[in-house]
Amino acid sequence: MARPGRLLAGPYLAARTRFGIKFGLDTIRALVAEMGHPERACPSLLVAGTNGKGSVVAYVDAALRASGLRTGRYTSPHLVRVHERIVVDGREIAPRALEAAVSRVREAARRLVRARLIRQEPTYFEALTAAAFEHFRRARVDVAVLEVGMGGRLDATNVAEPIASAIVTVDLDHQAYLGATIPAIAREKAGVLRPGRTAVLGPLPRAARRAVARRAGALGARLVDARRGVTLRAVPNGYDVRTPRGRYPGLKPLAGAHQIENLLVALRLVEEAQAAGLPVDLRRAGRGLSQTRWPGRLQWVRGDPPLLLDGAHNPAGARALAEYLRGLPPFVLLFGVMGDKDVPDLARRLFPLAAEVVLTRPRVSRAASAATIARRAGALARGAWRCRDTRTALARARKEARALGPGSPVVVAGSLYLVGEVLALRRGRWRT
């Protein structure tokens, strides 16, 4: 055990990053078994998707808390600090609680390595997922709402046995890991399906829907289309929603036209959780949906100039952001992205909409440099400012936005890591 007063969770988790991304469930299965199966301590809901899965988890968490349930929420990535990923009843895990959970993971992993039951220590995501399960067990939550990290079939969260699941969207992203086609990616995400249990589907492309349906048929899983049997009526500041199971007046989605689809997936998933035996008060849960907050996704931050923060790290996310941006006054785009992303596609969708573009590199090893972004974007990046770090880039973007006139914002996009660094700067938590 760690000595009193000495926190080792941060260094231990940081050391896990050298193992990179590792698909497969062997390590996480051995780890949770060694820990006494904390993932079985409560019912769980599992949410997969290329985009929107974090928003759906946030909606579901808010709805279930409003219904009176004690919830655990596990999401990724974090924006400013790792504690954001593990939340109980709306409160981030405390540093000491994270230390206790990670210590339990570390000890279990070392026993497994010594016994040669696993070949190497767990990755960062495996260790943190196991720590989340452990914290939820200790906190005695009624239900855990889990966001898949990547894919579904071989993601560490998939060691849980959800009472219901969801696939929010399927689009091209992480092709090196999930496959180069929509059907291949859909098959990976269909790994969250379970025999005899329900999965809610968002607005999937036809090819993705067929691939998921084939997998559901082979497993005996039930599929629910989030839109089927639903009527929407626009009202001031929201929608009256009617599903085959209930009526929900005045639901208010998060910002962005795409968020109504995410809200419907979340609502139908909450209904299916109730049908699976979770004691949900649907009327109160419906009201809770409108109380959802989800930072870093079309999030406005007041100031001079104002900031609009959105991850928009893949083509689908960029399409949704571009649709929203067309209603704004002239703006400056502050853009940073991971090196494995489709930079030309993102640039094509976002750069022409901006009055000025500022390129930078978040402090993440796999992030692309400003020069690399400019080279890959080609003519679209002609005239773009290039800054070596987020602090310098934000200062430049703010200066250019002020020159555009009152009300012209800085739009921060391309990576949630970049969004997190901007938030850290705003909150005075930036470390040089």
CORLINZI-V17519 format. One record per run of one state. SS is the DSSP state (alpha for helix, beta for strand, coil for the rest). FROM is the first residue (numbers start at 1). TO is the last residue. If there is no record, write none. Layout:
[[SS:FROM:TO] [SS:FROM:TO]]
//
This chain:
[[coil:1:8] [alpha:9:19] [coil:20:25] [alpha:26:34] [coil:35:37] [alpha:38:40] [coil:41:42] [beta:43:48] [coil:49:52] [alpha:53:66] [coil:67:70] [beta:71:74] [coil:75:81] [alpha:82:85] [beta:86:88] [coil:89:90] [beta:91:92] [coil:93:94] [alpha:95:114] [coil:115:123] [alpha:124:139] [coil:140:142] [beta:143:147] [coil:148:155] [alpha:156:159] [coil:160:163] [beta:164:167] [coil:168:174] [alpha:175:178] [coil:179:181] [alpha:182:192] [coil:193:197] [beta:198:201] [coil:202:205] [alpha:206:219] [coil:220:221] [beta:222:225] [coil:226:230] [beta:231:235] [coil:236:237] [beta:238:243] [coil:244:245] [beta:246:251] [coil:252:258] [alpha:259:275] [coil:276:281] [alpha:282:289] [coil:290:298] [beta:299:301] [coil:302:306] [beta:307:309] [coil:310:314] [alpha:315:325] [coil:326:331] [beta:332:335] [coil:336:337] [beta:338:338] [coil:339:342] [alpha:343:353] [coil:354:355] [beta:356:359] [coil:360:366] [beta:367:367] [coil:368:369] [alpha:370:381] [coil:382:384] [beta:385:386] [coil:387:389] [alpha:390:404] [coil:405:409] [beta:410:413] [coil:414:415] [alpha:416:427] [coil:428:432]]
//
